[in-house]
């Protein structure tokens, strides 16, 4: 299985490449006043507004540094009911990939109920690499806020 690697602070994380639609440079976003923690704003993707979450802000409580390697990773965010939406994720140093089997990842030893998206870990020369589970990234309340249509569906 192919994973895209990125960093948040000094730690390395992995996203399953099959969920990635496109990797984009950091673009200017439209800020949304009073939005949930970690919500960086929205941008126009081929005529469609796409919400963007800053993973640094969400996980480390400070915005991602604006570097050449800071990217917006456009992912297919799929909920348990099967609905799929585009979601942008701001990450730092999104420059490498790795091949790993799911069995190469093991439980981290910490079950963080406040961050269910933090999946199992694997190791390499960099140290621990933690798998981010995209489907568990947003609490239901934030998902509903970002993706409910005007009719409430």
C-alpha positions in Angstrom: 0.0 0.0 0.0 1.3 3.5 -0.9 1.4 6.3 1.7 2.2 9.9 1.4 4.4 11.1 4.3 4.3 14.6 5.8 5.4 16.3 9.0 3.7 18.2 11.7 6.3 19.7 13.9 9.0 17.1 14.3 6.7 14.1 13.9 6.1 12.1 10.7 2.6 11.0 9.6 1.2 9.0 6.7 -1.9 9.3 4.6 -3.2 6.4 2.5 -2.5 7.4 -1.1 -5.7 5.8 -2.4 -7.7 8.5 -0.6 -5.7 11.4 -2.2 -7.2 13.2 -5.2 -4.4 15.7 -5.7 -1.6 17.5 -3.9 -1.7 21.2 -4.4 0.5 24.1 -3.4 -0.6 26.3 -0.5 -3.1 28.8 -1.9 -4.9 31.7 -0.3 -8.0 30.6 1.5 -11.2 32.4 2.4 -11.4 32.4 6.1 -14.7 31.5 7.7 -15.5 33.5 10.9 -16.4 31.4 14.0 -15.4 28.2 12.3 -14.3 25.0 14.2 -10.8 24.6 15.6 -8.4 23.6 12.9 -10.6 25.0 10.0 -8.3 27.1 7.8 -10.9 28.2 5.4 -12.2 27.3 1.9 -10.8 27.5 -1.6 -12.1 27.2 -5.1 -11.3 23.9 -6.7 -12.5 23.9 -10.3 -15.6 25.8 -9.4 -16.4 23.9 -6.2 -15.7 25.4 -2.7 -13.6 23.0 -0.7 -13.2 23.2 3.1 -9.6 23.0 4.3 -8.3 21.8 7.7 -4.9 22.8 8.9 -3.6 19.6 10.5 -0.9 21.6 12.4 -3.6 23.8 13.9 -5.8 20.8 14.7 -3.2 18.7 16.3 -0.5 21.0 17.6 -2.5 24.2 18.2 -0.5 26.4 15.8 -0.8 27.0 12.1 1.4 25.3 9.6 4.5 27.2 8.5 4.3 28.6 5.1 7.1 26.9 3.2 7.6 25.6 -0.3 6.9 22.1 1.0 3.7 23.1 2.8 0.8 21.6 0.7 -2.9 21.2 0.6 -3.6 17.5 0.2 -7.0 17.1 -1.5 -8.6 14.0 -0.2 -11.8 12.0 -0.7 -13.3 12.2 2.8 -15.8 9.3 3.1 -18.1 8.8 6.1 -19.5 5.4 7.2 -22.7 6.0 5.3 -20.7 6.1 2.1 -21.0 9.8 1.3 -17.8 11.3 -0.1 -16.8 14.9 -0.1 -13.6 16.8 -1.1 -11.6 18.0 1.9 -8.3 19.9 1.9 -5.6 19.1 4.5 -2.7 21.5 5.1 0.4 19.7 5.9 4.1 20.5 6.2 6.9 18.8 4.3 4.6 16.6 2.1 7.4 15.4 -0.1 7.9 11.7 0.3 6.0 8.4 -0.2 6.5 5.0 1.3 5.3 1.5 0.7 4.0 -0.5 3.7 1.5 -3.2 4.3 -1.3 -2.5 6.8 0.1 -5.3 9.0 3.4 -3.3 9.3 1.5 -0.8 11.5 0.9 -1.6 15.2 -1.2 0.0 17.9 0.6 3.1 19.3 -0.2 2.1 22.9 -2.4 5.2 23.5 -6.1 5.3 22.7 -6.8 9.0 22.4 -10.6 9.5 22.4 -10.1 13.2 21.4 -8.2 12.2 18.3 -9.6 9.0 16.9 -8.0 9.7 13.5 -4.6 8.9 15.0 -4.1 5.4 13.8 -1.4 2.8 14.3 2.3 3.4 13.9 5.3 1.9 12.0 8.9 2.8 12.1 11.8 3.5 9.8 15.1 5.5 9.9 13.1 8.6 10.8 11.5 6.9 13.8 7.8 6.5 14.4 5.3 7.2 11.5 1.7 7.4 12.5 -1.2 6.6 10.1 -3.8 9.3 9.9 -7.3 7.8 9.3 -9.1 10.3 7.1 -12.6 8.9 7.7 -12.2 9.6 11.4 -10.7 13.0 11.0 -13.8 15.1 11.7 -16.2 14.8 14.5 -19.8 14.3 13.4 -20.7 17.9 14.4 -18.0 19.4 12.2 -18.8 17.0 9.3 -22.4 18.2 9.5 -21.3 21.8 9.6 -19.0 21.5 6.6 -21.0 19.2 4.3 -24.8 19.4 5.0 -26.6 20.8 1.9 -29.0 23.7 2.3 -31.9 21.3 2.6 -30.3 19.7 5.7 -29.2 16.4 4.1 
